[in-house]
Amino acid sequence: KYIPIVNESTSIKETDANRSHGLRIYSKNRTIFVESYLETEATVEIYTTTGVLINSLRILPGEQRQVSVTSGIYIVNRKKLSVK
């Protein structure tokens, strides 16, 4: 389960072939994973559903970051993400 985020305002791609155009964001075992397929640095913000900022990550091209969280629903770069 992942939601790739791309630089185009209307494009959300779901295939691995398009990962080079954005970020791959997914969850597993109460951890949020962010993988960058961008050519430049990006900022990823993780919020609770009540609007509390949990983490703001600066991610470099080719980098993978992990954030441990409790189970629940989070907003990651304006998209809902379920964490179990």
DSSP file with accessible surface (Angstrom, degrees, kcal/mol):
  #  RESIDUE AA STRUCTURE BP1 BP2  ACC     N-H-->O    O-->H-N    N-H-->O    O-->H-N    TCO  KAPPA ALPHA  PHI   PSI    X-CA   Y-CA   Z-CA
    1    1 A K              0   0  187      0, 0.0    26,-0.7     0, 0.0     2,-0.3   0.000 360.0 360.0 360.0 117.6    0.0    0.0    0.0
    2    2 A Y  E     -A   26   0A  52     24,-0.2    24,-0.2    12,-0.1    22,-0.0  -0.992 360.0-145.3-154.0 158.4    1.5    3.3   -1.1
    3    3 A I  E     -A   25   0A  47     22,-2.7    22,-0.6    -2,-0.3     2,-0.3  -0.939  19.8-151.6-124.7 103.0    0.7    6.6   -2.5
    4    4 A P  E     -A   24   0A   3      0, 0.0     2,-0.5     0, 0.0    20,-0.2  -0.590   8.7-150.2 -73.5 139.3    3.3    8.1   -4.8
    5    5 A I  E     -A   23   0A  32     18,-1.9    18,-2.2    -2,-0.3     2,-0.3  -0.946  16.4-171.4-110.5 128.8    3.3   11.8   -4.9
    6    6 A V  E     -A   22   0A  16      5,-0.6    16,-0.2    -2,-0.5     5,-0.1  -0.744  34.9-113.2-119.1 166.4    4.4   13.5   -8.1
    7    7 A N  S    S+     0   0  134     14,-1.0     2,-0.4    -2,-0.3    15,-0.1   0.625  89.6  93.0 -75.0 -13.3    5.2   17.0   -9.1
    8    8 A E  S >  S-     0   0   99      3,-0.2     3,-1.1    13,-0.2    -2,-0.3  -0.684  76.3-136.3 -84.2 134.1    2.2   17.3  -11.5
    9    9 A S  T 3  S+     0   0  125     -2,-0.4    -1,-0.1     1,-0.3    -2,-0.0   0.772 100.3  33.2 -65.9 -25.1   -0.9   18.8   -9.7
   10   10 A T  T 3  S+     0   0  129      1,-0.0     2,-0.6    -3,-0.0    -1,-0.3   0.319  98.5  96.1-112.8  10.2   -3.4   16.3  -11.2
   11   11 A S    <   +     0   0   18     -3,-1.1    -5,-0.6    -5,-0.1     2,-0.5  -0.885  34.3 166.7-112.9 117.7   -1.2   13.2  -11.4
   12   12 A I        -     0   0   82     -2,-0.6     2,-0.3    -7,-0.1    -7,-0.1  -0.966  23.3-161.3-121.0 110.1   -1.1   10.4   -8.8
   13   13 A K        -     0   0   63     -2,-0.5    -2,-0.0    -9,-0.2     0, 0.0  -0.678  17.6-172.3 -94.7 146.8    0.6    7.5  -10.3
   14   14 A E        +     0   0  156     -2,-0.3     2,-0.3   -11,-0.1    -1,-0.1   0.362  55.5  92.3-119.2   6.0    0.3    3.9   -9.0
   15   15 A T  S >  S-     0   0   74      1,-0.1     3,-1.4   -11,-0.0     4,-0.3  -0.754  74.8-128.3-106.2 149.0    2.9    2.0  -11.0
   16   16 A D  G >  S+     0   0   94     -2,-0.3     3,-1.4     1,-0.3     4,-0.3   0.810 106.2  68.6 -60.3 -28.2    6.5    1.4  -10.2
   17   17 A A  G 3  S+     0   0   84      1,-0.3     3,-0.4     2,-0.1    -1,-0.3   0.795 100.6  48.1 -63.9 -24.4    7.5    2.8  -13.6
   18   18 A N  G X  S+     0   0   46     -3,-1.4     3,-1.8     1,-0.2    -1,-0.3   0.411  80.2  96.8 -97.5   2.7    6.4    6.2  -12.5
   19   19 A R  G X  S+     0   0   56     -3,-1.4     3,-1.8    -4,-0.3    -1,-0.2   0.790  70.1  72.0 -63.1 -25.7    8.2    6.3   -9.1
   20   20 A S  G 3  S+     0   0   71     -3,-0.4    -1,-0.3    -4,-0.3    -2,-0.1   0.674  92.4  59.5 -65.7 -11.3   11.1    8.2  -10.7
   21   21 A H  G <  S-     0   0   98     -3,-1.8   -14,-1.0    17,-0.1    -1,-0.3   0.313 119.2 -18.6 -98.1   7.0    8.8   11.3  -10.9
   22   22 A G  E <  S-A    6   0A   1     -3,-1.8    15,-2.7   -16,-0.2     2,-0.4  -0.746  85.3 -42.7-169.1-143.9    8.0   11.6   -7.1
   23   23 A L  E     -AB   5  36A   6    -18,-2.2   -18,-1.9    -2,-0.2     2,-0.6  -0.908  32.7-142.8-117.4 145.8    7.9   10.1   -3.7
   24   24 A R  E     -AB   4  35A  52     11,-2.8    11,-2.8    -2,-0.4     2,-0.5  -0.957  24.2-178.9-107.6 120.6    6.8    6.6   -2.6
   25   25 A I  E     +AB   3  34A   4    -22,-0.6   -22,-2.7    -2,-0.6     2,-0.3  -0.986  14.9 142.2-124.8 125.1    5.0    6.8    0.7
   26   26 A Y  E     -AB   2  33A  35      7,-2.0     7,-3.5    -2,-0.5     2,-0.3  -0.945  35.1-127.0-153.2 169.6    3.7    3.7    2.5
   27   27 A S  E     + B   0  32A  22    -26,-0.7     2,-0.3    -2,-0.3     5,-0.2  -0.931  23.2 165.0-127.3 152.6    3.2    2.2    5.9
   28   28 A K  E >   - B   0  31A 128      3,-2.1     3,-0.7    -2,-0.3    -2,-0.0  -0.890  69.3  -3.6-162.8 131.8    4.1   -1.2    7.5
   29   29 A N  T 3  S-     0   0  128     -2,-0.3     3,-0.1     1,-0.2    54,-0.0   0.899 129.2 -50.7  50.5  52.6    4.3   -2.3   11.1
   30   30 A R  T 3  S+     0   0  148     54,-2.3    39,-2.5     1,-0.2     2,-0.4   0.802 115.8 114.1  57.5  33.4    3.4    1.1   12.6
   31   31 A T  E <   -BC  28  68A  20     -3,-0.7    -3,-2.1    37,-0.2     2,-0.5  -0.999  58.9-143.5-133.6 136.1    6.1    2.8   10.5
   32   32 A I  E     -BC  27  67A   0     35,-2.9    35,-2.2    -2,-0.4     2,-0.4  -0.878  19.4-159.3 -97.2 127.4    5.7    5.4    7.7
   33   33 A F  E     -BC  26  66A  28     -7,-3.5    -7,-2.0    -2,-0.5     2,-0.4  -0.901   8.1-171.3-108.3 137.7    8.3    4.9    4.9
   34   34 A V  E     -BC  25  65A   0     31,-2.6    31,-2.8    -2,-0.4     2,-0.4  -0.993   2.2-175.0-129.7 122.7    9.2    7.7    2.4
   35   35 A E  E     -BC  24  64A  25    -11,-2.8   -11,-2.8    -2,-0.4     2,-0.5  -0.974  16.6-141.2-118.1 131.8   11.4    6.9   -0.6
   36   36 A S  E     +B   23   0A   3     27,-2.6    26,-0.8    -2,-0.4   -13,-0.2  -0.798  29.0 166.1 -98.1 129.8   12.5    9.7   -2.9
   37   37 A Y        +     0   0   71    -15,-2.7     2,-0.2    -2,-0.5   -14,-0.2  -0.020  49.0 113.9-120.3  22.7   12.6    9.3   -6.6
   38   38 A L        -     0   0   19      2,-0.2    24,-0.3   -17,-0.1   -17,-0.1  -0.479  69.1-134.2 -88.8 165.2   13.0   13.1   -7.2
   39   39 A E  S    S+     0   0  186     -2,-0.2     2,-0.3    22,-0.1    -1,-0.1   0.521  88.6  44.3 -94.8  -7.9   16.0   14.8   -8.6
   40   40 A T  S    S-     0   0   95     20,-0.1    -2,-0.2     1,-0.1    19,-0.1  -0.866  98.6 -80.7-130.7 167.2   15.9   17.5   -5.9
   41   41 A E        -     0   0   85     -2,-0.3     2,-0.3    19,-0.1    19,-0.2  -0.308  48.1-166.7 -63.7 147.7   15.4   17.7   -2.1
   42   42 A A  E     -D   59   0B  18     17,-2.6    17,-3.1    -4,-0.1     2,-0.5  -0.929  17.7-132.1-135.5 160.2   11.8   17.5   -0.9
   43   43 A T  E     -D   58   0B  69     -2,-0.3     2,-0.5    15,-0.2    15,-0.2  -0.958  17.5-166.4-113.4 132.2   10.0   18.2    2.3
   44   44 A V  E     -D   57   0B   0     13,-2.6    13,-3.3    -2,-0.5     2,-0.4  -0.983   5.0-162.0-119.8 124.9    7.5   15.6    3.6
   45   45 A E  E     -D   56   0B  74     -2,-0.5    32,-2.1    11,-0.2     2,-0.5  -0.920   1.8-160.8-112.0 134.5    5.1   16.6    6.4
   46   46 A I  E     +DE  55  76B   0      9,-2.9     8,-3.3    -2,-0.4     9,-1.5  -0.961  16.0 175.9-117.1 121.7    3.2   14.1    8.6
   47   47 A Y  E     -DE  53  75B  75     28,-2.8    28,-2.8    -2,-0.5     6,-0.2  -0.891  29.0-121.1-121.7 155.2    0.1   15.3   10.5
   48   48 A T  E >   - E   0  74B  30      4,-2.3     3,-1.8    -2,-0.3    26,-0.2  -0.394  41.8-101.4 -78.6 170.3   -2.5   13.6   12.7
   49   49 A T  T 3  S+     0   0   95     24,-0.7    -1,-0.1     1,-0.3    25,-0.1   0.677 123.9  60.5 -70.3 -13.1   -6.1   13.9   11.5
   50   50 A T  T 3  S-     0   0  118      2,-0.1    -1,-0.3     0, 0.0     0, 0.0   0.387 123.6-103.1 -92.1   2.6   -6.6   16.7   14.1
   51   51 A G  S <  S+     0   0   51     -3,-1.8     2,-0.5     1,-0.3    -2,-0.1   0.537  70.9 145.5  92.8   8.5   -3.9   18.8   12.4
   52   52 A V        -     0   0   82      1,-0.1    -4,-2.3     2,-0.0     2,-0.5  -0.674  50.8-125.8 -82.1 125.7   -1.0   18.2   14.8
   53   53 A L  E     +D   47   0B  83     -2,-0.5    -6,-0.3    -6,-0.2     3,-0.1  -0.597  29.8 178.1 -72.4 119.7    2.4   18.1   13.0
   54   54 A I  E     -     0   0B  73     -8,-3.3     2,-0.3    -2,-0.5    -7,-0.2   0.853  64.1 -13.2 -87.7 -43.4    4.1   14.9   13.9
   55   55 A N  E     -D   46   0B  59     -9,-1.5    -9,-2.9     2,-0.0     2,-0.5  -0.982  46.7-154.3-160.6 146.4    7.2   15.3   11.7
   56   56 A S  E     -D   45   0B  55     -2,-0.3     2,-0.4   -11,-0.2   -11,-0.2  -0.984  24.9-166.3-125.7 114.6    8.6   17.3    8.9
   57   57 A L  E     -D   44   0B   6    -13,-3.3   -13,-2.6    -2,-0.5     2,-0.6  -0.865  18.0-151.9-107.0 136.1   11.3   15.5    6.9
   58   58 A R  E     -D   43   0B 160     -2,-0.4     2,-0.4   -15,-0.2   -15,-0.2  -0.932  25.6-167.7 -99.1 120.0   13.8   16.9    4.4
   59   59 A I  E     -D   42   0B   0    -17,-3.1   -17,-2.6    -2,-0.6     3,-0.1  -0.927   8.9-144.9-117.8 133.2   14.5   14.0    2.1
   60   60 A L    >   -     0   0   86     -2,-0.4     3,-2.2   -19,-0.2   -24,-0.3  -0.523  40.8 -75.7 -89.9 159.8   17.3   14.0   -0.5
   61   61 A P  T 3  S+     0   0   62      0, 0.0    -1,-0.1     0, 0.0   -24,-0.1  -0.283 119.6  10.5 -54.6 132.3   17.2   12.4   -3.9
   62   62 A G  T 3  S+     0   0   73    -26,-0.8     2,-0.2   -24,-0.3   -25,-0.1   0.428 100.2 131.3  79.7  -0.3   17.4    8.6   -3.6
   63   63 A E    <   -     0   0   62     -3,-2.2   -27,-2.6   -28,-0.0     2,-0.4  -0.535  44.2-154.1 -88.6 150.6   17.0    8.6    0.1
   64   64 A Q  E     -C   35   0A  88    -29,-0.2     2,-0.3    -2,-0.2   -29,-0.2  -0.989  14.2-173.2-121.3 132.8   14.6    6.5    2.2
   65   65 A R  E     -C   34   0A  80    -31,-2.8   -31,-2.6    -2,-0.4     2,-0.4  -0.913   7.2-156.6-124.2 154.1   13.3    7.7    5.6
   66   66 A Q  E     -C   33   0A 120     -2,-0.3     2,-0.4   -33,-0.2   -33,-0.2  -0.982   5.1-169.7-131.4 142.5   11.3    6.0    8.3
   67   67 A V  E     -C   32   0A  13    -35,-2.2   -35,-2.9    -2,-0.4     2,-0.4  -0.984  17.6-141.1-132.9 120.2    9.1    7.4   11.0
   68   68 A S  E     +C   31   0A 103     -2,-0.4     2,-0.3   -37,-0.2   -37,-0.2  -0.662  34.0 161.7 -80.3 132.5    7.7    5.2   13.8
   69   69 A V        -     0   0   20    -39,-2.5     2,-0.1    -2,-0.4     3,-0.1  -0.897  40.1 -97.8-141.2 168.7    4.1    6.1   14.8
   70   70 A T        -     0   0  102     -2,-0.3    13,-0.1     1,-0.1   -40,-0.0  -0.486  57.9 -79.1 -83.0 163.7    1.2    4.6   16.6
   71   71 A S  S    S+     0   0   71     -2,-0.1     2,-0.3    11,-0.1    13,-0.2  -0.315  85.2  84.2 -61.1 142.7   -1.6    2.9   14.6
   72   72 A G  E    S- F   0  83B  31     11,-2.3    11,-3.2    -3,-0.1     2,-0.4  -0.962  79.3 -54.2 157.1-168.1   -4.1    5.4   13.0
   73   73 A I  E     - F   0  82B  74     -2,-0.3   -24,-0.7     9,-0.2     2,-0.3  -0.887  50.1-177.3-106.2 133.6   -4.8    7.7   10.1
   74   74 A Y  E     -EF  48  81B  15      7,-2.7     7,-2.7    -2,-0.4     2,-0.6  -0.898  26.3-130.2-127.0 157.5   -2.2   10.3    9.1
   75   75 A I  E     -EF  47  80B  46    -28,-2.8   -28,-2.8    -2,-0.3     2,-0.5  -0.954  26.6-176.2-108.0 116.1   -2.0   13.0    6.5
   76   76 A V  E >  S-EF  46  79B   2      3,-3.1     3,-1.2    -2,-0.6   -30,-0.2  -0.965  73.5 -22.1-119.2 114.1    1.3   12.8    4.6
   77   77 A N  T 3  S-     0   0   41    -32,-2.1    -1,-0.2    -2,-0.5   -31,-0.1   0.925 128.9 -50.2  48.4  48.9    1.8   15.6    2.1
   78   78 A R  T 3  S+     0   0  230    -33,-0.2     2,-0.4     1,-0.2    -1,-0.2   0.617 118.8 107.3  71.5  13.6   -2.0   16.2    1.9
   79   79 A K  E <  S-F   76   0B  78     -3,-1.2    -3,-3.1   -76,-0.1    -1,-0.2  -0.973  71.9-115.5-122.7 141.1   -2.9   12.5    1.4
   80   80 A K  E     -F   75   0B 155     -2,-0.4     2,-0.4    -5,-0.2    -5,-0.2  -0.503  31.2-173.9 -72.9 139.8   -4.5   10.1    3.9
   81   81 A L  E     -F   74   0B  13     -7,-2.7    -7,-2.7    -2,-0.2     2,-0.4  -0.986  15.3-144.8-137.0 124.1   -2.4    7.2    5.0
   82   82 A S  E     -F   73   0B  54     -2,-0.4     2,-0.5    -9,-0.2    -9,-0.2  -0.756  14.5-163.4 -88.6 131.1   -3.6    4.3    7.2
   83   83 A V  E      F   72   0B   2    -11,-3.2   -11,-2.3    -2,-0.4   -51,-0.1  -0.968 360.0 360.0-118.5 125.1   -1.0    2.9    9.6
   84   84 A K              0   0  150     -2,-0.5   -54,-2.3   -13,-0.2   -53,-0.2  -0.842 360.0 360.0-118.2 360.0   -1.6   -0.5   11.2
